Amino acid sequence: MTSPDGSDPAPRDDTPALEVIFEPAGGGAPRPLLQLQAGASVAIVGASASRGHMIRALAGLERPRARPEDGGEELRGRAHVRLDGLPLTRRARWRELGVIFEQGGLWTGRSVRYNLELPFRYHGRRAPAGWQARLAALSDALGLTGALDLEVESIDLSLRRRVALARELSKAPRVLLFDAPQLGLSDSDRALVFELLDRRRERERMAIVFGDPDGYLRPFTVDRLVRLEGGRFRPETAPTERPHHAPRIVAPLERRAQ
């Protein structure tokens, strides 16, 4: 049954929802560079270029350039992405991944409704079952109902970001890749978006990878932070205190540990 925010409960699974695996050249045991369990979240902190590359790589649009070190030396080999323990295929990317780039990826000269429905109409019978009901519920939850017939050029950045989010969540993805989630959102819209994402994590066990350009997400929303520097993941510790601008409606990290 679809809940008021368009979510459907999903079973728990101990298999990593998403992982980046490095295979050394010349053989050797594969090494996990990044693993994300179902229902977990991680923020990748870094400059726009490196952060954008990793979001595209996790979406299967580029080959990951991440490399591990051994004794201070970078290992030769290649990295690849797995979804639910399997190689990421084009079909899996469409069905199991939600991807929101910094610019949103909306078609100009078209209405909000057209942009929301386009990927589902395009895939026809291959579209996830129940997408219409989820899309309607998400449009209502994210405040899009009154803007469905407006052209994309006539709406502000905050609304464009919410349109992209509704479209991707309507697929009921296993993993959401969301670059710069705070971009263009007002305080109230930020609270609305992060509360919705929290519910998705808890009810559907959806995993989330955030692209974090300025460390904004450190004190809340995420379970882990990693910094991408020179093609390497550097783990960071997230503080437990929130800054004054953090949405109060979003649960802090200390509550998640309970």
C-alpha positions, 0 to 999 in steps of 0.5 A: 500500500502506498503511504501519504508521501508515496513510499512503500515499505521494503524488506530489510537486506544485509547485502550492501545496497551500493559499493565501489570495489577496486580490483588490483591489476595482476590479480589479488583480492578485490577491495571495497572502497565504499560500501553503503547498506540499505537505509544508510546515508553518506555524504561525499565532501569535495570540490564540484569536479571530483564530487560530480565525477563520483556521483556520475561514476556511482550512477554508472555514467563514468568509470570510478577513478578512486584508488586505494593506497598500500604503504603510501603507494597508489595501487594500479587497477580499476574500480567498479560499482555494484548494486545489491552485490551485482554489477551495475547494468543499464536496466538496474540504473533506471529501475534501482537508482535515483539520480539528481545532479546539481542542475536538476536535469529538467527539459526546458520548454516543457511543463512540470507535469511533462518533466515528471512523467517523461521517463515513465512514459518513455519506458512504457511497460518497463516503468515501475508498477504504481509510479502514477500513484507515487508521483501524485503523492510525492507531488502533493508532499513536495508542494508541486500540485499547483505548478504542474502545468507551468513551464520549467523556465517560469519556476524558481530553482527551489521548485525545480529541485523538488520536481527532480526529487519527486521524479526520481523518488517515484521510481522507488529506488534502492539508492538515491544519488543527490548532489548538493541537496541544499542548493536553492532551497529555502529553510522551510523547503530544506526541512520538507525535503530532508524530512521526506528523505528521512522517512524514505530511509526508515520505511523503504530502507532507501540508501542515500549518497549526498554530494556535499560541496561545503560540509553543510550536511556534517551535523545532521541527515547523514550517518557517515562523511567521506572526503574525496581527495586525489581520487581517494576516499578519506573518512571523516567524523561527523560532529553531533551538534547542529549549526543554527541553520540546520533544519530542526525537523531533521533528526540529529545523528545522536538520535540515529544511534539509539 
